[in-house]
Amino acid sequence: MEKPTDPTAVIMNRLQEREREQILILSICKALSEAETKEEFHFVVSDLLKEHLSFEDFIFAFSNEAETAYEIFYQLTAPKTQDNKTYSTADGFFDACANNADTVIFDLKALTERKNNIPDYLHSINTKGFKNGIGICLPYSKGSRNVLFLFFRNTTAFTRESNRIIRGIATQFSITFRNLKMTERYESNLAELIRLKSTPELKKVPVKKEEPQGFYGIVGKSEAMQQVYELIQQVAASYSTVLIFGETGTGKELIASAIHQLSLVSNEKIVRVNCASIPENLIESELFGHEKGAFTGATEVRIGKFEQAHNGTIFLDEIGELPLELQGKLLRVLQEKEIERIGGKNTLKVNVRVIAATNRLLEKEVVEGRFRSDLYYRLNVFPIALPALRDRPEDIELLGNFFLEKHSQKNGKKVKGFSKKVINSMTAYAWPGNVRELENMVERGTLFAKEEMIKEMSFPEIFKTESTISETDFYIKTLQEVEKEHILKVVQKCGGRISGPQGAAVLLDLPGTTLISKMQKLGIKKGHF
Ligand SMILES: Nc1ncnc2c1ncn2[C@@H]1O[C@H](COP(=O)(O)OP(=O)(O)OP(=O)(O)O)[C@@H](O)[C@H]1O
């Protein structure tokens, strides 16, 4: 096209050219700002930039400010190369450009002939026949020195207009480079996190040696307890549902807590629900929550225990007491990992590890129709049976001393041990209330102790094993004591239940409320049975 000679037309022509340039610069900046991956960056360079700047190769190099080496972040003719190779910043090439505010133009052929220590990538570019190049130092970006190199087949390809365009987009280059580096770092951290979480050896939790305070607060060195610790360690790091069986007071809650502490969600919550202590009509709302106005009295939204335990652990204690109707709902939650608040229209996803515990024989409950077999199988994925205290007599003295120290400290006493006679009686006693009963007895003994040793401890006669009831142990009991022992025995027989069809009150032919007040009068507490 013929160039205008009229001065006004020349100026108008230049202004239009500049306007076109500005539009191009803006569109390149926009494309660069939208590049979220190296592939997208590659498309901006190979399509948009190459078309307007006519280069044959394009290199983006960077070095951290304090470092004496630089790396190539991107090269048009080798976009996939990411070998983290470094080059000296003092190679007479990078530094020449990085320390110059102007665009540096160089003759590649002459450069490769003159210097033999120039970086290898320049040699390979030279062999492709690209004659000359330019280097531009980009604006500083958070401690990173960035240099852009463009290589051309002939010397006339890089024009003043090209230079203006490159200068116009230079800042955006540095910003895009920083964003891409941050994304790379984020993705590599994420990949490392996923790898750590899914590597079986790393999932394995180191075996914790027994310390004075026991295994995560559980005291006991017997073979039976060692097996329990082993099971805890095996299952803790998985997401498996655990079902803990054991008589009352054997420490089921402690086991659940140890599993949670050793799990991958130990920094999340463990939410405990005692299925026996919540009135039947409130259990559903307790577990799954309710919406405002869902039923009379529902004046506020209630977040259920499952929602509270999201991403953590839920401990369903005394699961055997869960009413049949709710067993079906619980099963659905376990299968679908979704809950619905009462009165709610939406289902909510919950990611919860379930640990359940019971002192009932669930198989028997299933046979007798009180527990759904499908729920039983769903819960019984990894059963842990806790031994009764009488079945691990070697732990009794250890536990006794542990509680003695605990309660002596708590009550400001200086009791240091038990007499041999008390140890013998403790070891021989049947402990129907297991560790809880032992703890209560020791606490009482500590409170009443007048010397440094506990020399006397009276055990309910009814639970003494035959061999230990010697002639000398016999003494006349008061009627109150007999009544207390009898009630304890019946309550124990009923698995701790007072009211209801299987409760002790029915067997004793008493109204539940009368039995409860009698027990209070006689000083019978939950810990005794
Ligand atoms: N091995 C143990 N080491 C230390 N303390 C224990 C041990 N076992 C139980 N205890 C203590 O005994 C008490 C009863 O334990 P826990 O509540 O865990 O028993 P449980 O089996 O869940 O009883 P329940 O079936 O009646 O709910 C708690 O105070 C607990 O800390």
The ligand as a Gaussian input file, in Angstrom:
#p B3LYP/6-31G(d) Opt

LIG

0 1
 N       -8.531000     -50.081000      80.784000
 C       -8.885000     -48.958000      81.417000
 N       -7.952000     -48.104000      81.842000
 C       -8.285000     -46.992000      82.504000
 N       -9.552000     -46.631000      82.783000
 C      -10.516000     -47.442000      82.370000
 C      -10.246000     -48.639000      81.656000
 N      -11.415000     -49.234000      81.368000
 C      -12.379000     -48.452000      81.856000
 N      -11.844000     -47.371000      82.476000
 C      -12.595000     -46.321000      83.178000
 O      -13.777000     -46.919000      83.659000
 C      -14.896000     -46.078000      83.447000
 C      -15.911000     -46.784000      82.579000
 O      -15.389000     -46.904000      81.259000
 P      -16.310000     -46.715000      79.967000
 O      -17.363000     -45.683000      80.211000
 O      -15.411000     -46.537000      78.807000
 O      -16.992000     -48.145000      79.957000
 P      -18.115000     -48.682000      79.002000
 O      -17.730000     -50.061000      78.657000
 O      -18.340000     -47.729000      77.876000
 O      -19.374000     -48.685000      79.963000
 P      -20.949000     -48.687000      79.599000
 O      -21.212000     -49.902000      78.782000
 O      -21.596000     -48.744000      80.950000
 O      -21.197000     -47.399000      78.870000
 C      -14.380000     -44.808000      82.852000
 O      -14.148000     -43.875000      83.877000
 C      -13.073000     -45.227000      82.222000
 O      -12.190000     -44.150000      82.160000

